[in-house]
């Protein structure tokens, strides 16, 4: 039986214990690779607006955002995508679009991934994607 685990979080692609846990989901091994990885990309302006709109965050000055937070985010994004991509493709989606457009863009990716997992299972290929 396959297992699908959906993990959401801006640090999910770089948190080693989480990746190890997810990689082994359904196998009991803790060794494998996340089958389908998605990165939802937003602009600096959208990021700052969302950060300041969240009552759990303190307001951040434009200077602090531009000189500290956003550059650290870009460093994290680049390292997370590079590290994750070495273990399988990360699909980058433009999250500035309308939700229906994002869904339209992601469904073919999910369909292709699911079809490959099903094909591997039918042919007896060991996989830890599902």
C-alpha positions in Angstrom: 0.0 0.0 0.0 1.3 3.4 -0.9 1.4 6.4 1.3 1.1 10.0 0.3 2.4 12.7 2.6 1.7 16.3 2.0 4.1 18.7 3.8 3.7 22.4 3.7 6.2 24.9 5.0 8.7 27.4 3.8 11.6 25.4 5.4 10.4 21.9 4.4 12.9 21.3 1.6 15.9 22.0 3.9 15.0 20.5 7.2 17.0 17.2 7.3 15.0 15.4 10.0 11.7 16.1 8.2 13.1 15.1 4.8 14.4 11.8 6.3 11.0 11.1 7.9 9.2 11.9 4.7 11.6 10.0 2.5 10.9 6.8 4.3 7.1 7.3 4.6 5.4 4.0 4.2 8.6 2.0 4.0 9.8 2.1 7.6 13.3 2.8 6.3 13.7 6.5 6.5 15.7 6.4 3.3 14.4 7.3 -0.1 13.5 10.5 -1.9 10.6 12.9 -1.8 8.7 11.9 -4.8 7.1 15.2 -5.9 8.5 18.5 -4.7 6.9 21.9 -5.3 8.2 25.3 -4.7 5.6 28.2 -4.7 7.5 31.3 -5.7 6.3 34.8 -4.7 7.9 38.2 -5.2 9.6 40.2 -2.5 6.7 42.7 -2.4 4.1 39.9 -1.9 6.3 38.3 0.8 6.7 41.5 2.7 2.9 42.3 2.5 2.0 38.8 3.8 4.6 38.9 6.5 3.4 42.3 7.8 -0.2 41.3 7.5 0.2 38.3 9.8 -0.6 39.4 13.4 1.9 36.8 14.7 4.8 38.7 13.1 6.0 42.1 14.2 6.1 44.8 11.5 9.3 44.9 9.7 10.8 48.0 8.2 11.6 48.2 4.5 15.3 48.5 5.3 15.3 45.3 7.5 13.3 43.4 5.0 15.5 44.4 2.1 18.9 44.1 3.9 18.2 41.1 6.1 15.1 39.0 5.6 14.8 38.9 1.8 18.5 38.2 1.2 18.4 35.4 3.7 15.2 34.0 2.0 17.0 34.1 -1.4 20.0 32.2 0.1 17.7 29.6 1.6 15.7 29.2 -1.6 18.7 28.7 -3.7 20.3 26.2 -1.3 17.0 24.3 -0.7 16.3 24.1 -4.4 19.9 23.0 -5.2 19.9 20.4 -2.4 16.4 19.1 -3.2 17.0 19.0 -6.9 20.0 16.8 -6.5 17.5 14.1 -5.3 14.8 14.8 -7.8 13.2 17.7 -9.7 11.6 20.5 -7.8 8.8 22.1 -9.7 8.7 25.9 -9.3 5.3 27.5 -9.6 4.4 31.1 -9.8 2.3 31.6 -6.7 1.5 35.2 -7.7 -1.2 33.8 -10.1 -4.8 33.2 -9.3 -5.4 29.9 -7.4 -7.2 28.4 -10.4 -4.2 29.1 -12.6 -1.8 27.5 -10.1 -4.0 24.5 -9.9 -4.2 24.3 -13.7 -0.3 24.4 -13.8 0.2 21.8 -11.1 -2.3 19.2 -12.1 -0.3 17.9 -15.1 2.8 17.6 -12.9 0.9 15.6 -10.3 -0.7 13.4 -13.0 2.7 12.6 -14.5 4.2 11.9 -11.1 1.3 9.6 -10.1 1.4 7.8 -13.5 5.1 7.1 -13.0 4.5 5.7 -9.5 1.7 3.5 -10.7 3.8 2.3 -13.7 6.7 1.4 -11.4 4.4 -0.5 -9.1 2.9 -2.5 -11.9 6.3 -3.4 -13.2 7.6 -4.4 -9.8 10.1 -1.6 -9.6 10.8 -0.7 -6.0 10.0 2.9 -5.3 9.6 5.0 -2.3 7.7 7.7 -4.1 4.3 6.4 -3.0 
